[in-house]
Amino acid sequence: MGITTEPLKISEKMTFNLKNKKVFGHYGSSFDHVYELIRLAGSGRLDLAPSITDHLSLADAPEAIHRLENKIGDPIRLILVP
């Protein structure tokens, strides 16, 4: 998920093939795409954990925006927790 300037690497090639898995490239941003991501993550088919940089309280939302805008700490995904 996301965009990378690096080549895509599949570490478990044999397992990937044996389980008939697929990789699809897509740069979508409509609400339907968000719902699809939620469905895939909720069903366990998509693990977003490796892309989470940090968890912050909702009160720290301005700090999260500051970190994203200024790329402080190489933020990929910051989660706001109520």
Distance bins in CASP14 RR format, pairs under 12 A and 6 or more apart:
PFRMAT RR
TARGET T0000
AUTHOR 0000-0000-0000
RMODE 2
METHOD distances of the structure
MODEL  1
1 8 0 0 0 0 0 1 0 0 0 0 0
1 23 0 0 0 0 0 1 0 0 0 0 0
1 24 0 0 0 0 0 1 0 0 0 0 0
1 25 0 0 0 0 1 0 0 0 0 0 0
1 26 0 0 0 0 1 0 0 0 0 0 0
1 27 0 0 0 0 0 1 0 0 0 0 0
1 28 0 0 0 0 0 1 0 0 0 0 0
1 33 0 0 0 0 0 1 0 0 0 0 0
1 34 0 0 0 0 0 1 0 0 0 0 0
1 36 0 0 0 0 0 1 0 0 0 0 0
1 37 1 0 0 1 0 0 0 0 0 0 0
1 40 0 0 0 0 1 0 0 0 0 0 0
1 41 0 0 0 0 1 0 0 0 0 0 0
1 45 0 0 0 0 0 1 0 0 0 0 0
1 46 1 0 0 1 0 0 0 0 0 0 0
1 47 0 0 0 0 1 0 0 0 0 0 0
1 48 1 0 0 1 0 0 0 0 0 0 0
1 49 0 0 0 0 0 1 0 0 0 0 0
1 50 0 0 0 0 1 0 0 0 0 0 0
1 51 1 0 0 1 0 0 0 0 0 0 0
1 52 0 0 0 0 0 1 0 0 0 0 0
1 76 0 0 0 0 1 0 0 0 0 0 0
1 77 0 0 0 0 1 0 0 0 0 0 0
2 8 0 0 0 0 0 1 0 0 0 0 0
2 25 0 0 0 0 1 0 0 0 0 0 0
2 26 0 0 0 0 1 0 0 0 0 0 0
2 27 1 0 0 1 0 0 0 0 0 0 0
2 28 0 0 0 0 1 0 0 0 0 0 0
2 29 0 0 0 0 0 1 0 0 0 0 0
2 33 0 0 0 0 0 1 0 0 0 0 0
2 37 0 0 0 0 0 1 0 0 0 0 0
2 46 0 0 0 0 0 1 0 0 0 0 0
2 48 0 0 0 0 0 1 0 0 0 0 0
2 50 0 0 0 0 0 1 0 0 0 0 0
2 51 1 0 0 1 0 0 0 0 0 0 0
2 76 0 0 0 0 1 0 0 0 0 0 0
2 77 0 0 0 0 1 0 0 0 0 0 0
3 25 0 0 0 0 1 0 0 0 0 0 0
3 26 0 0 0 0 0 1 0 0 0 0 0
3 27 1 0 0 1 0 0 0 0 0 0 0
3 28 0 0 0 0 0 1 0 0 0 0 0
3 29 0 0 0 0 0 1 0 0 0 0 0
3 51 0 0 0 0 0 1 0 0 0 0 0
3 76 0 0 0 0 0 1 0 0 0 0 0
4 25 0 0 0 0 0 1 0 0 0 0 0
4 27 0 0 0 0 0 1 0 0 0 0 0
4 51 0 0 0 0 0 1 0 0 0 0 0
4 76 0 0 0 0 0 1 0 0 0 0 0
8 16 0 0 0 0 0 1 0 0 0 0 0
8 23 1 0 0 1 0 0 0 0 0 0 0
8 24 0 0 0 0 0 1 0 0 0 0 0
8 25 0 0 0 0 1 0 0 0 0 0 0
9 16 0 0 0 0 0 1 0 0 0 0 0
9 23 0 0 0 0 0 1 0 0 0 0 0
10 16 1 0 1 0 0 0 0 0 0 0 0
10 17 0 0 0 0 1 0 0 0 0 0 0
10 19 0 0 0 0 0 1 0 0 0 0 0
10 21 0 0 0 0 1 0 0 0 0 0 0
10 22 0 0 0 0 0 1 0 0 0 0 0
10 23 1 0 0 1 0 0 0 0 0 0 0
12 18 0 0 0 0 1 0 0 0 0 0 0
12 19 0 0 0 0 1 0 0 0 0 0 0
12 21 0 0 0 0 1 0 0 0 0 0 0
13 19 0 0 0 0 0 1 0 0 0 0 0
13 21 0 0 0 0 0 1 0 0 0 0 0
13 23 0 0 0 0 0 1 0 0 0 0 0
14 21 0 0 0 0 0 1 0 0 0 0 0
15 21 0 0 0 0 1 0 0 0 0 0 0
16 22 0 0 0 0 1 0 0 0 0 0 0
16 23 0 0 0 0 1 0 0 0 0 0 0
17 23 0 0 0 0 0 1 0 0 0 0 0
19 45 0 0 0 0 0 1 0 0 0 0 0
21 45 0 0 0 0 0 1 0 0 0 0 0
22 45 0 0 0 0 0 1 0 0 0 0 0
24 36 0 0 0 0 0 1 0 0 0 0 0
24 40 0 0 0 0 0 1 0 0 0 0 0
24 46 0 0 0 0 0 1 0 0 0 0 0
26 32 0 0 0 0 0 1 0 0 0 0 0
26 33 1 0 0 1 0 0 0 0 0 0 0
26 36 0 0 0 0 1 0 0 0 0 0 0
26 37 0 0 0 0 0 1 0 0 0 0 0
26 40 0 0 0 0 0 1 0 0 0 0 0
27 33 0 0 0 0 1 0 0 0 0 0 0
28 34 0 0 0 0 1 0 0 0 0 0 0
28 36 0 0 0 0 1 0 0 0 0 0 0
28 37 0 0 0 0 1 0 0 0 0 0 0
29 36 0 0 0 0 0 1 0 0 0 0 0
29 37 0 0 0 0 0 1 0 0 0 0 0
30 36 0 0 0 0 1 0 0 0 0 0 0
30 37 0 0 0 0 0 1 0 0 0 0 0
31 37 0 0 0 0 0 1 0 0 0 0 0
31 38 0 0 0 0 0 1 0 0 0 0 0
32 38 0 0 0 0 0 1 0 0 0 0 0
32 39 0 0 0 0 0 1 0 0 0 0 0
33 39 0 0 0 0 0 1 0 0 0 0 0
33 40 0 0 0 0 0 1 0 0 0 0 0
34 40 0 0 0 0 0 1 0 0 0 0 0
34 41 0 0 0 0 0 1 0 0 0 0 0
35 41 0 0 0 0 0 1 0 0 0 0 0
35 42 0 0 0 0 0 1 0 0 0 0 0
36 42 0 0 0 0 0 1 0 0 0 0 0
36 43 0 0 0 0 0 1 0 0 0 0 0
36 45 0 0 0 0 0 1 0 0 0 0 0
36 46 0 0 0 0 1 0 0 0 0 0 0
37 43 0 0 0 0 0 1 0 0 0 0 0
37 44 0 0 0 0 0 1 0 0 0 0 0
37 45 0 0 0 0 0 1 0 0 0 0 0
37 46 1 0 0 1 0 0 0 0 0 0 0
37 47 0 0 0 0 0 1 0 0 0 0 0
37 48 0 0 0 0 1 0 0 0 0 0 0
37 51 0 0 0 0 0 1 0 0 0 0 0
37 77 0 0 0 0 0 1 0 0 0 0 0
38 44 0 0 0 0 0 1 0 0 0 0 0
38 45 0 0 0 0 0 1 0 0 0 0 0
38 46 0 0 0 0 1 0 0 0 0 0 0
38 48 0 0 0 0 1 0 0 0 0 0 0
39 45 0 0 0 0 1 0 0 0 0 0 0
39 46 0 0 0 0 1 0 0 0 0 0 0
40 46 1 1 0 0 0 0 0 0 0 0 0
40 47 0 0 0 0 1 0 0 0 0 0 0
40 48 0 0 0 0 1 0 0 0 0 0 0
41 47 1 0 0 1 0 0 0 0 0 0 0
41 48 1 0 1 0 0 0 0 0 0 0 0
41 49 0 0 0 0 1 0 0 0 0 0 0
41 51 0 0 0 0 0 1 0 0 0 0 0
41 52 0 0 0 0 0 1 0 0 0 0 0
41 77 0 0 0 0 0 1 0 0 0 0 0
42 48 0 0 0 0 1 0 0 0 0 0 0
48 76 0 0 0 0 0 1 0 0 0 0 0
48 77 1 0 0 1 0 0 0 0 0 0 0
48 79 0 0 0 0 1 0 0 0 0 0 0
49 55 0 0 0 0 0 1 0 0 0 0 0
49 76 0 0 0 0 0 1 0 0 0 0 0
49 77 0 0 0 0 1 0 0 0 0 0 0
49 79 0 0 0 0 0 1 0 0 0 0 0
50 76 0 0 0 0 1 0 0 0 0 0 0
50 77 0 0 0 0 1 0 0 0 0 0 0
51 74 0 0 0 0 0 1 0 0 0 0 0
51 75 0 0 0 0 0 1 0 0 0 0 0
51 76 1 0 1 0 0 0 0 0 0 0 0
51 77 1 0 1 0 0 0 0 0 0 0 0
51 78 0 0 0 0 0 1 0 0 0 0 0
51 79 0 0 0 0 0 1 0 0 0 0 0
52 75 0 0 0 0 1 0 0 0 0 0 0
52 76 1 0 0 1 0 0 0 0 0 0 0
52 77 1 0 1 0 0 0 0 0 0 0 0
52 78 1 0 0 1 0 0 0 0 0 0 0
52 79 1 0 1 0 0 0 0 0 0 0 0
52 80 0 0 0 0 0 1 0 0 0 0 0
52 81 0 0 0 0 0 1 0 0 0 0 0
53 64 0 0 0 0 1 0 0 0 0 0 0
53 67 0 0 0 0 1 0 0 0 0 0 0
53 68 0 0 0 0 1 0 0 0 0 0 0
53 71 0 0 0 0 0 1 0 0 0 0 0
53 72 0 0 0 0 0 1 0 0 0 0 0
53 73 1 0 0 1 0 0 0 0 0 0 0
53 74 1 0 0 1 0 0 0 0 0 0 0
53 75 1 0 1 0 0 0 0 0 0 0 0
53 76 1 0 1 0 0 0 0 0 0 0 0
53 77 1 0 1 0 0 0 0 0 0 0 0
53 78 1 0 1 0 0 0 0 0 0 0 0
53 79 0 0 0 0 1 0 0 0 0 0 0
54 60 0 0 0 0 1 0 0 0 0 0 0
54 63 0 0 0 0 1 0 0 0 0 0 0
54 64 0 0 0 0 1 0 0 0 0 0 0
54 67 0 0 0 0 1 0 0 0 0 0 0
54 68 0 0 0 0 0 1 0 0 0 0 0
54 72 0 0 0 0 0 1 0 0 0 0 0
54 73 0 0 0 0 1 0 0 0 0 0 0
54 74 0 0 0 0 0 1 0 0 0 0 0
54 75 1 0 0 1 0 0 0 0 0 0 0
54 76 0 0 0 0 1 0 0 0 0 0 0
54 77 0 0 0 0 1 0 0 0 0 0 0
54 78 1 0 1 0 0 0 0 0 0 0 0
54 79 1 0 0 1 0 0 0 0 0 0 0
54 80 0 0 0 0 0 1 0 0 0 0 0
54 81 0 0 0 0 0 1 0 0 0 0 0
55 64 0 0 0 0 1 0 0 0 0 0 0
55 75 0 0 0 0 0 1 0 0 0 0 0
55 77 0 0 0 0 0 1 0 0 0 0 0
55 78 1 0 0 1 0 0 0 0 0 0 0
55 79 1 0 1 0 0 0 0 0 0 0 0
55 80 0 0 0 0 1 0 0 0 0 0 0
55 81 1 0 1 0 0 0 0 0 0 0 0
55 82 0 0 0 0 0 1 0 0 0 0 0
56 62 0 0 0 0 1 0 0 0 0 0 0
56 63 1 0 0 1 0 0 0 0 0 0 0
56 64 1 0 1 0 0 0 0 0 0 0 0
56 65 0 0 0 0 0 1 0 0 0 0 0
56 66 0 0 0 0 0 1 0 0 0 0 0
56 67 0 0 0 0 1 0 0 0 0 0 0
56 68 0 0 0 0 0 1 0 0 0 0 0
56 75 0 0 0 0 0 1 0 0 0 0 0
56 77 0 0 0 0 0 1 0 0 0 0 0
56 78 1 0 1 0 0 0 0 0 0 0 0
56 79 1 0 0 1 0 0 0 0 0 0 0
56 80 1 0 1 0 0 0 0 0 0 0 0
56 81 1 0 0 1 0 0 0 0 0 0 0
56 82 0 0 0 0 0 1 0 0 0 0 0
57 63 0 0 0 0 1 0 0 0 0 0 0
57 64 0 0 0 0 1 0 0 0 0 0 0
57 78 0 0 0 0 0 1 0 0 0 0 0
57 79 0 0 0 0 0 1 0 0 0 0 0
57 80 1 0 0 1 0 0 0 0 0 0 0
57 81 1 0 1 0 0 0 0 0 0 0 0
57 82 1 0 0 1 0 0 0 0 0 0 0
58 64 0 0 0 0 1 0 0 0 0 0 0
58 78 0 0 0 0 0 1 0 0 0 0 0
58 79 0 0 0 0 0 1 0 0 0 0 0
58 80 1 0 1 0 0 0 0 0 0 0 0
58 81 1 0 0 1 0 0 0 0 0 0 0
58 82 1 0 1 0 0 0 0 0 0 0 0
59 80 0 0 0 0 1 0 0 0 0 0 0
59 81 0 0 0 0 1 0 0 0 0 0 0
59 82 0 0 0 0 1 0 0 0 0 0 0
60 66 0 0 0 0 1 0 0 0 0 0 0
60 67 0 0 0 0 1 0 0 0 0 0 0
60 78 0 0 0 0 1 0 0 0 0 0 0
60 79 0 0 0 0 0 1 0 0 0 0 0
60 80 1 0 0 1 0 0 0 0 0 0 0
60 81 0 0 0 0 1 0 0 0 0 0 0
60 82 0 0 0 0 0 1 0 0 0 0 0
61 67 0 0 0 0 0 1 0 0 0 0 0
61 68 0 0 0 0 0 1 0 0 0 0 0
61 78 0 0 0 0 1 0 0 0 0 0 0
61 79 0 0 0 0 0 1 0 0 0 0 0
61 80 1 0 1 0 0 0 0 0 0 0 0
61 81 0 0 0 0 0 1 0 0 0 0 0
61 82 0 0 0 0 0 1 0 0 0 0 0
62 68 0 0 0 0 0 1 0 0 0 0 0
62 69 0 0 0 0 0 1 0 0 0 0 0
62 78 0 0 0 0 0 1 0 0 0 0 0
62 80 0 0 0 0 0 1 0 0 0 0 0
63 69 0 0 0 0 0 1 0 0 0 0 0
63 70 0 0 0 0 0 1 0 0 0 0 0
63 72 0 0 0 0 1 0 0 0 0 0 0
63 75 0 0 0 0 0 1 0 0 0 0 0
63 78 0 0 0 0 1 0 0 0 0 0 0
63 80 0 0 0 0 0 1 0 0 0 0 0
64 70 0 0 0 0 0 1 0 0 0 0 0
64 72 0 0 0 0 0 1 0 0 0 0 0
64 73 0 0 0 0 0 1 0 0 0 0 0
64 75 0 0 0 0 1 0 0 0 0 0 0
64 77 0 0 0 0 0 1 0 0 0 0 0
64 78 1 0 1 0 0 0 0 0 0 0 0
64 79 0 0 0 0 1 0 0 0 0 0 0
64 80 1 0 0 1 0 0 0 0 0 0 0
64 81 0 0 0 0 0 1 0 0 0 0 0
65 72 0 0 0 0 0 1 0 0 0 0 0
65 75 0 0 0 0 0 1 0 0 0 0 0
65 78 0 0 0 0 1 0 0 0 0 0 0
65 80 0 0 0 0 0 1 0 0 0 0 0
66 72 1 0 0 1 0 0 0 0 0 0 0
66 73 0 0 0 0 0 1 0 0 0 0 0
66 75 0 0 0 0 0 1 0 0 0 0 0
66 78 0 0 0 0 0 1 0 0 0 0 0
67 73 1 0 0 1 0 0 0 0 0 0 0
67 74 0 0 0 0 1 0 0 0 0 0 0
67 75 1 0 1 0 0 0 0 0 0 0 0
67 76 0 0 0 0 0 1 0 0 0 0 0
67 77 0 0 0 0 0 1 0 0 0 0 0
67 78 1 0 0 1 0 0 0 0 0 0 0
67 80 0 0 0 0 0 1 0 0 0 0 0
68 74 0 0 0 0 0 1 0 0 0 0 0
68 75 1 0 1 0 0 0 0 0 0 0 0
68 76 0 0 0 0 1 0 0 0 0 0 0
68 77 0 0 0 0 1 0 0 0 0 0 0
68 78 1 0 0 1 0 0 0 0 0 0 0
68 80 0 0 0 0 0 1 0 0 0 0 0
69 75 0 0 0 0 1 0 0 0 0 0 0
69 78 0 0 0 0 0 1 0 0 0 0 0
71 78 0 0 0 0 0 1 0 0 0 0 0
72 78 0 0 0 0 0 1 0 0 0 0 0
END
